[in-house]
């Protein structure tokens, strides 16, 4: 019997969960199909899902046919929970893509198609709601072929000559078979589907059980079980907690068998906390059975693991790359009368389940911030805080989540040497292509710095969110590489390199903002960057803050030539952009194009829909400008227009100067992310401003692009 793991994906309200219920009923797993609008759907196990009538969490169900065991994963359809869907896609052998016959291809539908393409998941389509007035199979099929792929073929009756000819045209092998025999055999069709050369389309109504038997037969006939490795491997796609508080790691086994009580190794080769898989659960809906082992091709939940995360690879599997879908809004928690520490612990547990929440405690502001996809997800978080933790909280208005990067490499230096402590780290910051996220490496000889110190520095690279120096936003698209460092045999402790590493990164960012040294060897910088652009004299260091250090040795720490603020230098402020599809009546196209240009957006030449009644604009625009535009479209088109938006990544901010000025962020006053170093003289530590660090550091620059102060003049 073959095992297939499949997920059902769709835009919200396309009938995805209804199709799941129909499949379970038709295969004998349910005595009576549930309904989303009745709140009794088998796979909507959470009370919030039943109350709202939407899928929030991915849930599994086991379906048995004559020769196939199907693990069906019902994924969220709402765009606010699309990150959960993206994580689940990596666990799929096949995807069932549900299209609404009444709505056709919508904005989020295209996003899901791009995700399936990126992760190379074979896809079978089911066009639902064919019982609705005006539903037309030919119209929908033409739309699918035009917008998705011309290999979307009607499989209502694949034996028909026209259908078989359409299948044959999708590959040379299939065409040769068709010319020789007048048909394409089933094995060839299976291989074409698996290679994403063919996308079978079925039509029906899940609510009325129409077309379900044909779909089940077609799915069982044209899918094939993947070839699994003999070596153990697994992909983690979800973290959750059961009603008793047990932490569950959801995974798909991709090689060999998983046995209870075995230790699991991460894909990086590091032990995952040296932890055991205490219990293995196989779920179907809300019920589960405990088993001693599961073979490859099985989806299960494992207890006993505390350090796993969604996207992690176990055994030979590598961990996933950064997800495409990212939150673009940040919210501030308003704890009300609740204890802030309890709120933070609760949000940390939710962050464990969804890392993209990215909960941050800002000590300077005494605030908790978290990142979200939208308003519906915010409401769900509030409800979960109440239901699971008994905390009634509010959130401030959402703000755009900006990020920062650099445009040129720079070497940052951090020195930390208060009394009886010592560490110096040199870190190369290099820009990466857009969307790369953060990467980490070491290029330091173990003859210079022992391996244990290097590994510690690499962990310090990754253990916190490093902030930029323009607005204090997180940095991204940067590779951090340890170039060199120095420890002391007697005085260096682990925390010393944490301080040196943090300071090196911040010092490098400040150097990047300052730009390159001029012909005198001096950087054109200001003591604070949040000013109004006027010239500033840099004051000498505050001697009172230095303690008992020898004043003669530090009397020139703060001196530097007259400096001017020079904007961003080699730092760049990034903002999230939307990819949009805007449909408006033809007579309103001019208004739409004018709006997009006003919002600093870009668009392709306008297109007409099939009937010529509507004009279609495809393009990109900043989230900050387009965030509330859907309401404007609805107003000026009197409900006839439609706007679909999907996340299109981060790009340079279109209004950076204004945003930087509004943020009024002074990197030198951010004590939690200090830019300066600490030196020692006569038994006492004293601070050294970031722009004077090159004169006091103990090691020379290790990167050819930087030069020591005496070499600059």
C-alpha positions as CSV (number, residue, x, y, z in Angstrom):
1,X,0.0,0.0,0.0
2,X,1.4,3.4,-1.0
3,X,1.6,6.3,1.4
4,X,0.9,9.9,0.2
5,X,1.1,13.1,2.2
6,X,-1.0,15.8,0.5
7,X,-2.1,19.2,1.6
8,X,-5.2,21.1,0.6
9,X,-4.6,24.7,-0.3
10,X,-6.9,27.5,-1.4
11,X,-7.8,31.1,-1.1
12,X,-10.2,31.7,1.9
13,X,-13.8,30.7,1.2
14,X,-12.9,28.5,-1.8
15,X,-14.3,25.5,0.0
16,X,-11.1,23.8,1.1
17,X,-12.3,22.5,4.4
18,X,-15.6,21.5,2.8
19,X,-13.7,19.4,0.3
20,X,-11.7,17.8,3.1
21,X,-15.0,16.8,4.8
22,X,-16.3,15.4,1.6
23,X,-13.2,13.3,1.0
24,X,-13.4,11.9,4.6
25,X,-17.1,11.1,4.2
26,X,-16.8,9.4,0.8
27,X,-13.9,7.2,2.0
28,X,-15.8,6.1,5.0
29,X,-13.8,8.0,7.7
30,X,-16.8,10.0,8.7
31,X,-20.4,8.9,9.2
32,X,-21.6,12.4,8.4
33,X,-19.7,15.3,6.8
34,X,-19.3,18.4,8.9
35,X,-19.8,21.9,7.7
36,X,-17.7,25.0,8.3
37,X,-20.8,27.2,8.7
38,X,-22.3,24.8,11.2
39,X,-19.1,24.8,13.3
40,X,-18.8,21.0,13.2
41,X,-16.0,20.4,10.6
42,X,-13.8,17.4,11.5
43,X,-10.6,19.2,10.8
44,X,-11.5,22.5,12.5
45,X,-10.6,21.2,15.9
46,X,-10.0,24.6,17.6
47,X,-12.8,26.5,19.1
48,X,-11.6,29.7,17.4
49,X,-11.8,28.0,14.1
50,X,-15.3,26.8,14.7
51,X,-16.4,30.2,15.9
52,X,-14.9,32.1,13.0
53,X,-15.5,29.6,10.2
54,X,-11.9,29.7,9.0
55,X,-8.9,27.4,9.2
56,X,-6.1,28.8,11.4
57,X,-3.9,25.8,12.1
58,X,-2.8,23.0,9.9
59,X,-4.6,19.8,10.9
60,X,-4.0,16.2,9.7
61,X,-6.5,13.5,8.7
62,X,-5.9,9.9,7.6
63,X,-7.8,8.6,4.6
64,X,-7.7,5.0,3.4
65,X,-8.6,3.9,-0.1
66,X,-8.2,0.5,-1.7
67,X,-4.5,0.7,-2.1
68,X,-3.5,4.1,-0.8
69,X,-3.1,5.7,2.7
70,X,-3.4,9.4,2.3
71,X,-2.3,11.8,5.1
72,X,-4.4,14.9,4.4
73,X,-3.2,18.2,5.8
74,X,-5.8,21.0,5.8
75,X,-4.0,24.3,5.7
76,X,-5.2,27.8,6.5
77,X,-6.6,29.8,3.6
78,X,-6.6,33.3,5.1
79,X,-3.6,35.4,4.0
80,X,-2.8,36.3,7.6
81,X,-2.0,32.6,8.3
82,X,-0.2,32.0,5.1
83,X,3.1,31.5,6.9
84,X,1.7,28.3,8.4
85,X,0.7,27.1,5.0
86,X,4.2,27.8,3.6
87,X,5.8,25.8,6.4
88,X,3.4,22.9,5.7
89,X,4.2,22.8,1.9
90,X,7.7,21.4,2.6
91,X,6.1,18.3,4.1
92,X,3.9,17.5,1.1
93,X,4.3,14.9,-1.6
94,X,1.4,16.4,-3.6
95,X,-0.9,19.4,-3.2
96,X,-4.6,19.6,-3.9
97,X,-5.3,23.1,-5.0
98,X,-8.9,24.2,-4.6
99,X,-10.2,26.9,-6.9
100,X,-13.6,28.6,-6.5
101,X,-15.6,28.5,-9.7
102,X,-17.4,31.7,-8.7
103,X,-14.3,33.7,-7.8
104,X,-11.7,32.3,-10.0
105,X,-8.0,33.1,-9.4
106,X,-7.6,35.7,-6.7
107,X,-4.6,37.5,-5.3
108,X,-3.7,34.9,-2.6
109,X,-4.4,32.1,-5.0
110,X,-1.5,33.3,-7.1
111,X,0.7,33.5,-4.0
112,X,0.0,29.9,-3.2
113,X,0.7,28.8,-6.8
114,X,4.1,30.6,-6.6
115,X,4.9,28.8,-3.3
116,X,4.0,25.4,-4.8
117,X,6.3,26.3,-7.8
118,X,9.1,27.4,-5.5
119,X,9.0,24.2,-3.5
120,X,8.4,22.0,-6.6
121,X,5.3,20.3,-5.2
122,X,3.3,18.3,-7.8
123,X,-0.2,19.8,-7.9
124,X,-3.7,18.5,-8.7
125,X,-6.5,21.0,-9.0
126,X,-10.1,20.8,-7.9
127,X,-12.5,23.5,-9.2
128,X,-15.2,23.8,-6.5
129,X,-18.7,25.3,-6.4
130,X,-19.5,24.2,-10.0
131,X,-23.2,24.1,-8.8
132,X,-23.2,27.9,-8.4
133,X,-25.1,30.0,-11.0
134,X,-22.8,31.1,-13.8
135,X,-20.0,28.6,-13.1
136,X,-18.4,27.6,-16.3
137,X,-15.7,24.9,-16.5
138,X,-14.3,26.1,-19.9
139,X,-14.0,29.7,-18.6
140,X,-12.1,28.6,-15.4
141,X,-9.9,26.2,-17.3
142,X,-8.9,29.0,-19.7
143,X,-8.1,31.2,-16.8
144,X,-6.0,28.5,-15.2
145,X,-4.0,27.9,-18.4
146,X,-3.5,31.6,-18.9
147,X,-2.5,32.6,-15.4
148,X,-0.9,29.4,-14.1
149,X,0.3,26.9,-16.7
150,X,-1.0,25.7,-20.1
151,X,-0.5,22.2,-18.7
152,X,-3.7,22.5,-16.6
153,X,-5.7,19.8,-18.3
154,X,-9.3,18.8,-17.7
155,X,-9.2,15.2,-16.3
156,X,-13.0,14.7,-16.1
157,X,-12.5,12.0,-18.7
158,X,-8.8,11.6,-19.5
159,X,-9.6,8.8,-22.0
160,X,-11.2,11.2,-24.4
161,X,-9.2,11.8,-27.6
162,X,-9.0,15.6,-27.1
163,X,-7.8,15.2,-23.5
164,X,-5.2,12.6,-24.4
165,X,-3.9,14.8,-27.2
166,X,-3.6,17.7,-24.7
167,X,-1.7,15.5,-22.3
168,X,0.7,14.3,-25.1
169,X,1.6,17.8,-26.0
170,X,3.2,18.4,-22.6
171,X,6.3,16.2,-23.1
172,X,8.2,14.6,-25.9
173,X,8.0,11.1,-24.3
174,X,4.2,11.5,-24.0
175,X,4.0,12.6,-27.6
176,X,6.0,9.7,-28.9
177,X,3.7,7.3,-27.0
178,X,0.6,9.0,-28.3
179,X,1.9,8.8,-31.9
180,X,2.8,5.2,-31.6
181,X,-0.3,3.9,-29.7
182,X,-2.9,6.6,-29.8
183,X,-2.7,7.0,-26.0
184,X,-0.4,7.9,-23.1
185,X,0.0,5.2,-20.5
186,X,-0.8,5.8,-16.8
187,X,2.8,5.4,-15.6
188,X,3.9,8.2,-18.0
189,X,1.1,10.5,-16.8
190,X,2.2,9.8,-13.1
191,X,5.7,10.8,-13.9
192,X,4.6,13.9,-15.7
193,X,2.5,15.0,-12.7
194,X,5.4,14.3,-10.3
195,X,7.7,16.4,-12.5
196,X,5.1,19.2,-12.6
197,X,4.8,18.9,-16.4
198,X,1.1,18.2,-16.0
199,X,-1.6,19.6,-13.7
200,X,-4.8,17.5,-13.7
201,X,-8.0,19.5,-13.1
202,X,-11.2,18.0,-11.7
203,X,-14.6,19.8,-11.3
204,X,-17.4,19.5,-8.9
205,X,-19.2,20.7,-5.7
206,X,-17.8,19.5,-2.4
207,X,-20.9,20.7,-0.5
208,X,-23.2,18.6,-2.8
209,X,-20.7,15.7,-3.1
210,X,-20.5,16.2,-6.8
211,X,-17.3,15.1,-8.6
212,X,-15.8,13.7,-5.3
213,X,-15.7,10.0,-6.3
214,X,-14.0,11.0,-9.6
215,X,-11.5,13.1,-7.8
216,X,-10.6,10.3,-5.3
217,X,-10.2,7.8,-8.1
218,X,-8.1,10.1,-10.1
219,X,-5.9,11.0,-7.2
220,X,-5.3,7.4,-6.3
221,X,-4.6,6.5,-9.9
222,X,-2.2,9.3,-10.9
223,X,-0.1,9.7,-7.7
224,X,2.9,7.6,-6.7
225,X,4.8,7.2,-3.5
226,X,8.2,9.0,-3.4
227,X,11.4,7.0,-3.1
228,X,12.6,7.3,0.5
229,X,16.2,7.0,1.7
230,X,17.5,4.3,4.0
231,X,19.1,6.9,6.2
232,X,16.9,8.6,8.8
233,X,15.6,12.1,7.9
234,X,12.6,14.3,8.8
235,X,11.2,17.7,8.1
236,X,9.6,19.7,10.9
237,X,6.7,21.9,9.8
238,X,4.9,22.9,12.9
239,X,5.2,23.3,16.7
240,X,2.2,23.3,19.0
241,X,1.1,22.5,22.6
242,X,-1.7,20.1,23.5
243,X,-4.3,20.7,26.2
244,X,-2.0,19.4,28.9
245,X,0.8,21.8,27.9
246,X,3.0,19.1,26.2
247,X,5.1,20.6,23.4
248,X,4.5,18.8,20.1
249,X,6.9,18.8,17.2
250,X,5.1,17.9,14.0
251,X,7.2,16.3,11.3
252,X,7.2,14.2,8.2
253,X,9.6,11.3,8.2
254,X,11.5,11.3,4.9
255,X,13.9,8.4,5.4
256,X,14.1,5.1,7.3
257,X,12.0,4.8,10.5
258,X,11.5,7.0,13.6
259,X,11.5,5.1,16.8
260,X,10.4,6.4,20.2
261,X,13.1,7.1,22.7
262,X,15.7,7.8,20.0
263,X,17.9,10.9,20.0
264,X,17.5,13.2,17.1
265,X,20.2,15.0,15.2
266,X,19.6,18.3,13.4
267,X,20.4,18.7,9.7
268,X,23.4,20.9,10.6
269,X,25.0,17.9,12.4
270,X,24.5,19.4,15.9
271,X,22.5,17.4,18.4
272,X,19.1,19.0,18.9
273,X,19.7,19.5,22.6
274,X,20.7,15.9,23.0
275,X,16.9,15.2,23.4
276,X,14.8,12.1,22.9
277,X,11.6,11.6,21.0
278,X,9.7,10.4,24.1
279,X,6.3,9.8,22.5
280,X,5.2,9.4,18.9
281,X,1.6,10.4,18.1
282,X,-0.3,9.8,14.8
283,X,-3.2,12.3,14.7
284,X,-6.4,12.3,12.6
285,X,-8.4,15.3,13.5
286,X,-8.3,15.9,17.3
287,X,-7.7,12.2,18.1
288,X,-4.4,10.4,18.1
289,X,-2.9,7.0,18.7
290,X,0.5,6.5,20.3
291,X,2.9,4.2,18.4
292,X,6.4,2.8,18.9
293,X,7.7,3.7,15.5
294,X,6.6,5.2,12.2
295,X,8.0,4.5,8.7
296,X,9.1,7.0,6.0
297,X,6.2,8.8,4.5
298,X,4.4,9.3,7.8
299,X,3.3,12.6,9.4
300,X,3.4,12.5,13.2
301,X,3.8,14.6,16.3
302,X,6.6,14.0,18.8
303,X,6.9,14.9,22.4
304,X,10.0,15.5,24.5
305,X,11.8,17.9,22.1
306,X,12.2,21.5,23.4
307,X,14.6,23.1,20.9
308,X,13.1,22.2,17.6
309,X,11.6,24.8,15.3
310,X,9.4,24.9,12.2
311,X,11.5,24.4,9.0
312,X,14.3,22.5,10.8
313,X,15.7,19.4,9.2
314,X,16.5,16.3,11.2
315,X,18.9,13.5,10.2
316,X,20.1,14.0,6.6
317,X,17.5,16.7,5.9
318,X,18.8,20.3,5.8
319,X,16.9,23.1,7.5
320,X,14.7,25.2,5.2
321,X,15.7,28.6,3.8
322,X,14.1,31.8,5.0
323,X,10.3,31.7,4.1
324,X,9.1,33.9,1.3
325,X,6.1,35.2,3.3
326,X,7.1,37.6,6.0
327,X,5.1,39.8,8.4
328,X,5.2,43.5,7.4
329,X,3.6,45.0,10.5
330,X,4.8,45.5,14.0
331,X,2.5,46.0,17.1
332,X,3.1,47.1,20.6
333,X,1.5,45.1,23.5
334,X,-0.6,47.0,25.9
335,X,-0.7,44.8,29.0
336,X,-3.3,46.7,30.8
337,X,-3.5,45.5,34.4
338,X,-1.6,42.3,33.6
339,X,2.0,41.6,34.7
340,X,4.3,42.4,31.8
341,X,6.6,39.4,32.5
342,X,3.6,37.0,32.4
343,X,2.6,38.5,29.0
344,X,6.1,38.1,27.7
345,X,6.3,34.5,28.7
346,X,2.9,33.8,27.1
347,X,4.0,35.5,23.9
348,X,7.3,33.5,23.9
349,X,5.3,30.3,23.9
350,X,3.3,31.5,20.9
351,X,6.5,32.6,19.2
352,X,7.8,29.0,19.7
353,X,4.9,27.8,17.6
354,X,5.2,30.6,15.0
355,X,8.7,32.1,14.9
356,X,7.6,34.8,12.5
357,X,5.8,36.5,15.5
358,X,9.3,37.6,16.5
359,X,8.5,38.8,20.0
360,X,11.0,41.5,21.2
361,X,11.3,43.1,24.6
362,X,12.6,46.6,24.3
363,X,14.2,47.4,27.7
364,X,14.8,51.0,26.8
365,X,11.1,51.6,26.0
366,X,9.9,49.0,28.5
367,X,7.6,47.6,25.8
368,X,6.9,44.3,24.1
369,X,6.7,44.3,20.3
370,X,5.7,41.5,17.9
371,X,5.4,41.1,14.2
372,X,2.2,40.1,12.5
373,X,0.7,39.5,9.0
374,X,-2.5,41.5,9.6
375,X,-5.5,42.4,11.7
376,X,-7.1,39.0,11.7
377,X,-4.0,37.3,13.1
378,X,-3.9,40.1,15.8
379,X,-7.4,39.2,16.9
380,X,-6.4,35.5,17.1
381,X,-3.4,36.3,19.2
382,X,-5.6,38.3,21.6
383,X,-8.0,35.4,21.8
384,X,-5.2,32.9,22.5
385,X,-3.8,35.1,25.2
386,X,-7.2,35.0,26.9
387,X,-8.1,31.4,26.3
388,X,-4.7,29.8,27.1
389,X,-3.1,32.1,29.5
390,X,-6.0,34.1,31.1
391,X,-4.5,37.4,29.9
392,X,-6.7,40.1,28.5
393,X,-4.4,42.4,26.5
394,X,-4.7,45.0,23.9
395,X,-2.3,46.1,21.1
396,X,-1.4,49.6,19.9
397,X,-1.9,50.5,16.2
398,X,0.2,48.6,13.8
399,X,3.3,50.2,12.2
400,X,5.3,49.3,9.2
401,X,8.2,46.9,9.9
402,X,11.3,48.5,8.4
403,X,14.7,46.8,8.1
404,X,18.2,48.0,7.4
405,X,21.1,46.8,5.3
406,X,24.5,48.0,3.9
407,X,25.7,48.5,0.4
408,X,29.4,48.1,0.8
409,X,31.6,45.7,2.9
410,X,33.0,47.1,6.2
411,X,35.1,45.7,9.0
412,X,33.7,46.3,12.5
413,X,35.8,46.2,15.7
414,X,34.6,45.5,19.2
415,X,36.9,45.6,22.2
416,X,35.7,44.8,25.7
417,X,38.2,45.2,28.5
418,X,36.9,46.3,31.9
419,X,39.0,45.2,34.9
420,X,39.7,41.4,34.8
421,X,37.9,40.9,31.5
422,X,39.3,40.9,27.9
423,X,38.0,40.2,24.4
424,X,38.5,41.8,20.9
425,X,36.6,40.7,17.8
426,X,36.9,41.9,14.2
427,X,33.8,41.2,12.1
428,X,33.4,41.7,8.3
429,X,29.9,42.9,7.3
430,X,29.1,42.2,3.7
431,X,25.9,43.0,1.7
432,X,23.9,40.1,0.3
433,X,21.3,40.0,-2.4
434,X,17.8,41.2,-1.5
435,X,15.9,38.5,0.4
436,X,18.9,36.6,1.6
437,X,18.4,37.3,5.3
438,X,21.4,37.0,7.6
439,X,24.3,34.6,7.1
440,X,27.2,33.8,9.4
441,X,30.7,32.5,8.8
442,X,34.2,32.5,10.2
443,X,37.5,33.1,8.4
444,X,39.8,33.1,11.4
445,X,42.7,30.7,11.8
446,X,42.6,28.6,14.9
447,X,46.2,29.5,15.4
448,X,44.9,33.0,16.2
449,X,41.7,32.3,18.1
450,X,40.8,28.9,19.5
451,X,37.9,27.0,18.0
452,X,35.8,27.2,21.2
453,X,35.9,31.0,21.1
454,X,35.1,31.1,17.4
455,X,32.1,28.9,17.9
456,X,31.0,31.1,20.7
457,X,31.2,34.2,18.5
458,X,29.2,32.5,15.8
459,X,26.5,31.8,18.4
460,X,26.6,35.5,19.4
461,X,26.0,36.4,15.8
462,X,22.8,34.5,15.8
463,X,21.4,34.7,19.3
464,X,19.9,38.2,19.1
465,X,18.4,40.6,16.6
466,X,21.0,43.2,15.7
467,X,19.7,46.6,15.0
468,X,20.7,49.1,12.3
469,X,21.9,52.7,13.0
470,X,19.4,54.6,10.9
471,X,16.1,53.9,12.7
472,X,17.0,51.1,15.0
473,X,15.3,48.6,12.8
474,X,16.6,45.0,12.4
475,X,19.4,44.4,9.9
476,X,19.0,41.9,7.0
477,X,20.7,40.8,3.8
478,X,24.1,40.9,5.5
479,X,26.8,38.2,6.0
480,X,28.7,38.4,9.3
481,X,32.2,36.9,9.1
482,X,34.6,36.6,12.0
483,X,38.0,37.8,10.7
484,X,40.2,37.8,13.8
485,X,40.0,38.1,17.5
486,X,42.0,37.9,20.7
487,X,41.4,36.4,24.1
488,X,43.4,36.4,27.3
489,X,44.5,33.2,28.9
490,X,43.5,34.3,32.4
491,X,40.9,37.0,32.1
492,X,38.6,36.1,29.1
493,X,35.2,34.7,30.0
494,X,32.3,33.7,27.7
495,X,30.4,36.9,28.2
496,X,33.4,39.0,27.1
497,X,33.1,37.9,23.5
498,X,29.4,38.5,23.6
499,X,30.1,42.1,24.4
500,X,33.0,42.4,21.9
501,X,30.9,40.8,19.1
502,X,27.8,43.0,19.6
503,X,30.0,46.1,19.7
504,X,31.9,45.0,16.6
505,X,28.7,44.7,14.6
506,X,27.4,48.1,15.7
507,X,30.8,49.7,15.2
508,X,30.9,48.4,11.7
509,X,27.4,49.7,11.0
510,X,28.5,53.1,12.2
511,X,31.5,53.0,10.0
512,X,29.2,52.1,7.1
513,X,27.0,55.0,7.7
514,X,30.0,57.3,8.0
515,X,31.2,56.3,4.6
516,X,34.8,56.1,3.5
517,X,37.7,58.2,5.0
518,X,38.6,61.4,3.2
519,X,42.1,62.4,2.1
520,X,43.0,63.5,5.6
521,X,42.2,60.0,7.0
522,X,39.2,61.2,8.9
523,X,35.7,59.9,8.6
524,X,33.0,62.5,7.9
525,X,30.7,61.7,10.8
526,X,28.7,63.4,13.5
527,X,28.5,62.5,17.2
528,X,24.8,61.9,16.8
529,X,23.0,61.2,13.5
530,X,19.5,62.2,14.5
531,X,20.1,65.9,14.1
532,X,18.9,68.4,11.5
533,X,21.8,68.3,9.1
534,X,23.8,71.2,10.6
535,X,27.5,71.0,11.4
536,X,28.3,69.6,14.8
537,X,31.4,69.9,16.9
538,X,32.3,66.6,18.7
539,X,32.8,67.1,22.4
540,X,35.6,65.4,24.3
541,X,34.7,62.4,26.4
542,X,33.0,62.9,29.8
543,X,36.0,62.4,32.1
544,X,33.6,61.8,35.1
545,X,32.3,58.6,33.5
546,X,35.7,57.1,33.1
547,X,36.4,56.6,36.8
548,X,40.0,56.3,38.0
549,X,41.6,55.9,34.6
550,X,44.6,58.0,33.8
551,X,43.2,61.1,32.2
552,X,46.4,61.7,30.3
553,X,45.9,58.5,28.4
554,X,42.4,59.4,27.3
555,X,42.3,63.1,27.1
556,X,41.9,63.0,23.3
557,X,39.4,60.2,23.0
558,X,36.6,62.4,21.8
559,X,38.5,64.7,19.6
560,X,37.9,64.6,15.8
561,X,37.7,67.2,13.1
562,X,34.6,69.3,12.4
563,X,32.0,66.9,11.1
564,X,28.8,67.0,9.1
565,X,25.8,64.7,8.9
566,X,26.0,62.9,5.5
567,X,22.7,61.0,5.4
568,X,22.9,57.2,5.2
569,X,26.4,56.7,3.8
570,X,26.6,53.0,2.9
571,X,23.6,52.1,5.1
572,X,20.2,51.7,3.5
573,X,16.7,51.7,5.0
574,X,14.4,49.0,3.6
575,X,10.6,48.8,3.5
576,X,8.2,46.0,2.6
577,X,6.5,46.1,-0.8
578,X,3.4,44.5,-2.1
579,X,2.9,42.8,-5.4
580,X,-0.6,43.7,-6.4
581,X,-3.3,42.8,-9.0
582,X,-5.9,45.5,-9.4
583,X,-9.0,45.0,-11.5
584,X,-11.2,48.1,-12.2
585,X,-13.8,49.0,-14.8
586,X,-12.3,50.3,-18.0
587,X,-13.5,53.9,-17.4
588,X,-11.7,54.0,-14.1
589,X,-8.3,52.9,-15.3
590,X,-6.9,56.4,-15.4
591,X,-7.8,57.0,-11.7
592,X,-6.1,53.6,-10.8
593,X,-2.9,54.4,-12.7
594,X,-2.7,57.8,-11.1
595,X,-3.1,56.3,-7.7
596,X,-0.3,53.8,-8.2
597,X,2.1,56.5,-9.4
598,X,1.2,58.7,-6.4
599,X,2.0,55.8,-4.1
600,X,5.5,55.4,-5.7
601,X,4.4,52.1,-7.2
602,X,5.2,50.5,-10.5
603,X,3.0,48.6,-12.9
604,X,3.1,46.7,-16.1
605,X,1.1,47.8,-19.2
606,X,-2.6,47.5,-18.5
607,X,-4.4,44.3,-19.7
608,X,-8.0,43.6,-20.4
609,X,-10.0,40.7,-18.9
610,X,-11.6,38.1,-21.1
611,X,-14.8,40.1,-21.5
612,X,-13.1,43.5,-22.1
613,X,-15.2,45.1,-19.3
614,X,-12.4,45.3,-16.8
615,X,-8.8,46.6,-17.0
616,X,-6.1,44.8,-15.0
617,X,-3.0,46.3,-13.5
618,X,-0.2,44.1,-12.2
619,X,2.7,45.8,-10.3
620,X,4.4,46.5,-7.0
621,X,4.1,49.3,-4.4
622,X,5.2,50.1,-0.9
623,X,3.1,48.5,1.9
624,X,3.1,51.9,3.7
625,X,1.3,53.5,0.7
626,X,-1.0,50.7,-0.3
627,X,-2.0,49.4,3.2
628,X,-5.5,50.9,3.2
629,X,-6.0,51.2,-0.6
630,X,-8.5,48.3,-0.9
631,X,-11.1,50.5,0.9
632,X,-10.4,53.3,-1.6
633,X,-10.8,50.9,-4.5
634,X,-14.1,49.7,-3.2
635,X,-15.3,53.3,-2.8
636,X,-14.4,54.8,-6.1
637,X,-15.5,51.7,-8.1
638,X,-18.7,51.4,-6.1
639,X,-17.8,47.8,-5.1
640,X,-16.9,46.7,-8.7
641,X,-13.1,46.8,-8.3
642,X,-10.9,44.3,-6.7
643,X,-7.4,44.6,-5.2
644,X,-5.3,41.6,-4.3
645,X,-1.9,42.1,-2.5
646,X,0.9,39.7,-1.6
647,X,4.2,40.3,0.1
648,X,6.9,41.0,-2.5
649,X,10.0,41.4,-0.3
650,X,12.0,44.3,1.0
651,X,13.3,47.1,-1.2
652,X,15.0,50.5,-0.5
653,X,12.6,52.8,1.3
654,X,11.0,55.3,-1.1
655,X,10.9,58.0,1.5
656,X,13.9,57.1,3.7
657,X,14.8,60.6,4.8
658,X,11.3,61.3,6.2
659,X,11.2,58.0,8.0
660,X,14.6,58.4,9.5
661,X,13.7,61.9,10.7
662,X,10.5,60.7,12.2
663,X,12.2,57.8,14.0
664,X,14.6,60.3,15.6
665,X,16.9,57.4,16.5
666,X,20.2,58.1,18.1
667,X,22.3,55.0,17.9
668,X,24.9,56.3,20.3
669,X,22.3,56.7,23.1
670,X,20.9,53.1,22.6
671,X,22.7,51.5,25.6
672,X,21.2,48.1,24.8
673,X,23.0,48.2,21.4
674,X,26.0,50.3,22.2
675,X,28.3,51.4,19.4
676,X,31.4,51.9,21.6
677,X,34.2,49.8,23.1
678,X,35.7,49.5,26.5
679,X,39.4,49.8,27.1
680,X,41.4,49.5,30.4
681,X,44.1,51.7,31.8
682,X,45.6,51.7,35.4
683,X,43.1,49.2,36.7
684,X,39.9,50.8,35.4
685,X,37.8,50.5,32.3
686,X,36.9,53.5,30.2
687,X,34.7,53.9,27.1
688,X,36.0,54.7,23.7
689,X,33.7,56.2,21.1
690,X,33.2,54.1,18.0
691,X,35.0,56.4,15.6
692,X,38.1,56.3,17.9
693,X,38.2,52.5,18.3
694,X,40.6,52.0,15.3
695,X,43.2,54.1,17.2
696,X,42.9,52.0,20.4
697,X,42.3,48.4,19.1
698,X,45.0,45.8,19.8
699,X,44.8,43.9,16.5
700,X,45.3,45.4,13.0
701,X,42.5,45.4,10.5
702,X,42.2,41.9,8.9
703,X,40.2,42.9,5.8
704,X,42.1,44.6,2.9
705,X,39.3,47.1,2.4
706,X,40.1,48.8,5.7
707,X,43.2,50.5,6.8
708,X,44.7,51.4,10.2
709,X,44.6,55.1,11.3
710,X,48.3,55.6,10.7
711,X,47.9,54.3,7.1
712,X,45.0,56.6,6.3
713,X,47.0,59.9,6.5
